Amino acid sequence: MKTNDLYDLAHTVAGEYLSSCEYPWQALGGISSFIISLGERLGDGYLCVSPGVWVHKTCKIAPTAYIGAPAIIGKNSEVRHGAFIRGSALVGENCVVGNSAELKNVILFDGVQVPHYNYVGDSILGYKAHMGAGSVTSNVKSDKTSVTVHGETEIDTGLKKVGAFIGDFAEVGCNSVLNPGTVIGRRASVYPLSSVRGVIPADSIYKSADKIVPRV
């Protein structure tokens, strides 16, 4: 569940920021302020396309996409038709934010793909993590109480809005739902049409809630 267990911090410009957080959900409250601070000191190649929005000149941004402040879109990333970036979104290098995808209060490490009809809110996605078409993060419990992360120990985050924390190289199958506080370990895979809750170990395959097997 810890930040260093999930992510190689060398693959994001937020590495120093995240290194101060033992658990990744501790970073959620400061994403907006961090983006503003970082945006004001980005190097050559970044354009401030609107107040609080910085986009690298190598990016491909569809004219129908919306990017709200604060946001940073990294080098060689693509934001496709109808994407809705609501704000507080740090998108790394070589990422894909696809058609009708929606982002809010997120950090996407380099190489992340959320390419088709994805909702990602109050979440952190690691290096080269991939969400299949229609897979989403659910970030609010139905009773609106604070989110607890259910692993070997249970940790109350103290937050009412917590999405998912997806480790480096993890794969989430099409039309899956990651319930509030879900943690997907490095190189883990989730079968399509899954409803996932709790902590999925690294190097495992989630087939169902009662069938999580090691990757061989």
SVG drawing of the C-alpha trace seen along z (x, -y; Angstrom):
<svg xmlns="http://www.w3.org/2000/svg" viewBox="-25 -33 39 52">
<polyline fill="none" stroke="black" stroke-width="0.4" points="0.0,0.0 2.9,-2.3 4.0,-4.8 7.4,-3.3 5.9,0.2 3.7,-1.0 5.7,-3.5 9.1,-4.2 9.2,-7.9 11.8,-8.5 9.0,-8.4 7.1,-11.5 7.9,-15.2 6.0,-14.7 8.6,-12.4 9.9,-14.7 6.4,-15.6 5.3,-12.0 8.4,-11.0 7.1,-12.9 4.0,-10.7 4.2,-7.3 0.9,-6.4 -0.2,-7.6 -3.6,-9.0 -1.8,-11.4 -0.8,-13.3 -4.4,-13.9 -5.0,-17.0 -2.0,-18.9 -2.1,-18.0 -3.7,-21.3 -1.2,-23.5 1.7,-21.3 0.7,-21.7 0.5,-25.5 3.9,-25.7 5.5,-23.4 3.8,-25.1 5.3,-28.4 8.8,-27.0 8.6,-24.6 11.4,-24.7 11.5,-25.5 9.0,-23.7 6.0,-24.3 3.3,-26.8 0.8,-28.4 -2.2,-27.9 -4.6,-29.5 -4.3,-30.6 -3.0,-27.7 -2.8,-25.3 0.6,-24.3 1.0,-22.1 4.3,-20.9 4.6,-22.0 5.1,-18.4 1.6,-17.4 -1.3,-16.5 -4.5,-18.2 -7.8,-17.6 -9.7,-20.8 -12.7,-19.3 -10.8,-18.5 -11.3,-20.5 -8.4,-21.2 -9.3,-23.0 -6.9,-24.6 -4.7,-23.7 -3.2,-21.2 0.1,-20.1 0.3,-18.0 3.7,-16.5 5.9,-16.0 4.6,-13.9 1.3,-13.2 -2.0,-13.0 -5.4,-14.4 -8.0,-13.0 -11.5,-14.0 -13.9,-14.9 -11.6,-14.4 -12.6,-16.3 -9.8,-17.3 -11.6,-19.0 -8.5,-20.3 -5.9,-19.4 -4.5,-17.0 -0.8,-16.3 -0.4,-14.2 3.1,-12.9 5.1,-12.3 4.0,-10.0 0.5,-9.6 -2.8,-9.1 -6.0,-10.7 -8.6,-9.3 -12.0,-10.0 -14.6,-10.9 -12.1,-10.2 -12.5,-12.4 -9.7,-13.3 -10.0,-15.1 -7.4,-15.5 -5.0,-13.0 -1.3,-12.3 -0.6,-10.2 3.0,-9.0 4.8,-8.8 3.5,-6.4 0.0,-6.0 -2.9,-5.2 -6.6,-6.0 -7.6,-5.8 -11.4,-5.1 -14.3,-6.2 -12.5,-6.2 -13.2,-8.2 -10.2,-8.7 -10.7,-10.9 -8.7,-11.4 -6.3,-8.7 -2.6,-8.1 -1.6,-5.9 1.9,-4.6 4.4,-4.3 2.9,-2.7 -0.3,-1.7 -3.2,-1.0 -7.0,-1.2 -9.0,0.7 -12.0,-0.8 -14.8,-1.8 -12.9,-1.0 -13.4,-3.7 -12.4,-4.7 -15.2,-5.2 -14.1,-7.8 -17.0,-8.4 -18.8,-5.8 -22.6,-5.6 -22.9,-6.7 -20.4,-9.6 -18.3,-8.5 -14.5,-8.6 -12.8,-5.9 -10.9,-3.0 -8.2,-1.1 -8.7,2.6 -5.5,4.6 -3.7,6.7 -4.4,3.8 -7.3,1.4 -6.4,-2.3 -9.0,-5.1 -7.8,-7.7 -9.9,-10.4 -11.0,-11.5 -14.4,-11.3 -13.0,-11.3 -10.5,-8.6 -10.2,-6.8 -7.6,-4.1 -3.8,-3.8 -2.6,-1.8 1.0,-0.6 3.6,-0.7 2.8,1.5 -0.6,2.6 -3.4,3.5 -7.1,2.9 -9.5,4.8 -12.4,3.3 -15.5,2.1 -14.1,2.7 -14.9,0.6 -12.2,-0.2 -14.1,-1.0 -13.0,-3.8 -9.6,-3.1 -8.6,-0.3 -4.8,0.4 -3.5,2.3 0.1,3.6 2.9,3.3 2.5,5.5 -0.9,6.8 -3.8,7.4 -7.5,7.1 -9.9,9.2 -12.6,7.3 -15.9,6.6 -14.4,6.8 -15.6,4.9 -12.4,4.5 -12.1,3.5 -9.1,3.6 -5.4,4.3 -4.4,6.4 -0.8,7.7 1.9,7.0 2.5,9.6 -0.9,11.1 -4.0,11.6 -7.4,10.6 -10.0,12.9 -12.7,12.4 -12.8,11.4 -12.2,14.9 -9.7,15.8 -6.5,13.8 -3.6,15.8 0.1,15.2 1.3,14.2 3.6,16.9"/>
</svg>
